[in-house]
Amino acid sequence: MKLINGADVSEEDVHQFLVNYPVFVPALWPYENTIFSKLSLANQHTVDFAHARTNTPGATWHLIEIERPQGALFTKAGNPTAKLSHAMRQLQDWYSWFIEERDFVFRRFPHQSFMRKAGLWKPELWLVMGRRASVADSDRRLLQRLNEGHVIIKTFDWLLDHAAWPACDRSAPLRCCNFVNGRIAVISQMKMNLSFSLSSKGV
């Protein structure tokens, strides 16, 4: 993916690429093969990408933050960078909101009937940031500790590695959607035979 090699690529550039090619979003068996772009958490937070997943304890929402590919994870001294620390705090804010506002999730999120039937489990938080080459061997133990619990941190190289075999239903299109005023609107959809269509004009 040439985009992630650009020196001045912005987060929005990456976001729009992932909207158009949702196979690259780090989704894990999204319910109804649907991923949501910029899902609002009661106008308090906006999640870059989100999707629900069937899970034994209940419906599990994956909340995904996308940072710039050039963003370093660790300083030369082996400490988390200010950007990584900020992103981690943002993820924790999402987690706290989700736990405190479960009633809102049941009433106002997509897939309400699915959640009522399956119940609701704690969310999983994903952060995609930086490149694999920027993570020194000495930083990997700290990265492993940061990945414990409900937070998962991956580099853009990991996205490229896993895009060829995404965890989704390959018999149906993988859809990227908006969810506004209680309605799901398809932005793009992509089947694994690489046929692809956009609902937006001029794209």
Secondary structure in CASP SS format (residue, H / E / C, confidence):
PFRMAT SS
TARGET T0000
AUTHOR 0000-0000-0000
METHOD secondary structure of the structure
MODEL  1
M C 1.00
K H 1.00
L H 1.00
I H 1.00
N H 1.00
G C 1.00
A C 1.00
D C 1.00
V C 1.00
S C 1.00
E H 1.00
E H 1.00
D H 1.00
V H 1.00
H H 1.00
Q H 1.00
F H 1.00
L H 1.00
V H 1.00
N H 1.00
Y C 1.00
P H 1.00
V H 1.00
F H 1.00
V C 1.00
P C 1.00
A C 1.00
L E 1.00
W C 1.00
P C 1.00
Y H 1.00
E H 1.00
N H 1.00
T E 1.00
I E 1.00
F E 1.00
S E 1.00
K E 1.00
L E 1.00
S E 1.00
L E 1.00
A C 1.00
N C 1.00
Q C 1.00
H E 1.00
T E 1.00
V E 1.00
D E 1.00
F E 1.00
A E 1.00
H E 1.00
A E 1.00
R E 1.00
T C 1.00
N C 1.00
T C 1.00
P C 1.00
G C 1.00
A E 1.00
T E 1.00
W E 1.00
H E 1.00
L E 1.00
I E 1.00
E E 1.00
I E 1.00
E C 1.00
R C 1.00
P C 1.00
Q C 1.00
G C 1.00
A C 1.00
L C 1.00
F E 1.00
T C 1.00
K C 1.00
A C 1.00
G C 1.00
N C 1.00
P E 1.00
T C 1.00
A H 1.00
K H 1.00
L H 1.00
S H 1.00
H H 1.00
A H 1.00
M H 1.00
R H 1.00
Q H 1.00
L H 1.00
Q H 1.00
D H 1.00
W H 1.00
Y H 1.00
S H 1.00
W H 1.00
F H 1.00
I H 1.00
E H 1.00
E C 1.00
R H 1.00
D H 1.00
F H 1.00
V H 1.00
F H 1.00
R H 1.00
R H 1.00
F C 1.00
P C 1.00
H C 1.00
Q H 1.00
S H 1.00
F H 1.00
M H 1.00
R H 1.00
K H 1.00
A H 1.00
G C 1.00
L E 1.00
W C 1.00
K C 1.00
P C 1.00
E E 1.00
L E 1.00
W E 1.00
L E 1.00
V E 1.00
M C 1.00
G C 1.00
R C 1.00
R H 1.00
A H 1.00
S H 1.00
V C 1.00
A C 1.00
D H 1.00
S H 1.00
D H 1.00
R H 1.00
R H 1.00
L H 1.00
L H 1.00
Q H 1.00
R H 1.00
L H 1.00
N C 1.00
E C 1.00
G C 1.00
H C 1.00
V E 1.00
I E 1.00
I E 1.00
K E 1.00
T C 1.00
F H 1.00
D H 1.00
W H 1.00
L H 1.00
L H 1.00
D H 1.00
H H 1.00
A H 1.00
A C 1.00
W C 1.00
P C 1.00
A E 1.00
C C 1.00
D C 1.00
R C 1.00
S C 1.00
A C 1.00
P C 1.00
L E 1.00
R E 1.00
C E 1.00
C E 1.00
N E 1.00
F E 1.00
V E 1.00
N C 1.00
G C 1.00
R E 1.00
I E 1.00
A E 1.00
V E 1.00
I E 1.00
S E 1.00
Q E 1.00
M E 1.00
K C 1.00
M C 1.00
N C 1.00
L C 1.00
S C 1.00
F E 1.00
S E 1.00
L E 1.00
S C 1.00
S C 1.00
K C 1.00
G C 1.00
V C 1.00
END
